[in-house]
């Protein structure tokens, strides 16, 4: 895991606040996963989609695409560098 991008958003007007999110977790080759949590008053749904070379074979929401782009733009650090 070398790159992380997160986007918080409000997909439903009846629920206040940006309680839903998409987070992209990528390695140096831009392989990884994007996880999306959609919050409603009735419950919460969580979706995971694999990412290969920065792309997915599954349809991506605008928020998922933005999280992936944010992760891609993260500066990688060598292991054990703090």
ChimeraX attribute file (.defattr): number of C-alpha atoms within 10 A of each C-alpha:
attribute: neighborCount
match mode: 1-to-1
recipient: residues
	/A:1	13
	/A:2	18
	/A:3	22
	/A:4	22
	/A:5	20
	/A:6	20
	/A:7	18
	/A:8	16
	/A:9	15
	/A:10	16
	/A:11	17
	/A:12	14
	/A:13	8
	/A:14	9
	/A:15	13
	/A:16	11
	/A:17	12
	/A:18	14
	/A:19	14
	/A:20	21
	/A:21	20
	/A:22	25
	/A:23	24
	/A:24	30
	/A:25	22
	/A:26	25
	/A:27	18
	/A:28	14
	/A:29	13
	/A:30	20
	/A:31	19
	/A:32	23
	/A:33	20
	/A:34	24
	/A:35	17
	/A:36	23
	/A:37	17
	/A:38	18
	/A:39	19
	/A:40	17
	/A:41	9
	/A:42	6
	/A:43	7
	/A:44	10
	/A:45	11
	/A:46	12
	/A:47	10
	/A:48	14
	/A:49	18
	/A:50	17
	/A:51	19
	/A:52	15
	/A:53	13
	/A:54	19
	/A:55	17
	/A:56	16
	/A:57	9
	/A:58	10
	/A:59	10
	/A:60	14
	/A:61	11
	/A:62	10
	/A:63	19
	/A:64	22
	/A:65	20
	/A:66	18
	/A:67	25
	/A:68	30
	/A:69	16
	/A:70	17
	/A:71	23
	/A:72	23
	/A:73	12
	/A:74	14
	/A:75	11
	/A:76	14
	/A:77	11
	/A:78	8
	/A:79	8
	/A:80	5
	/A:81	5
	/A:82	5
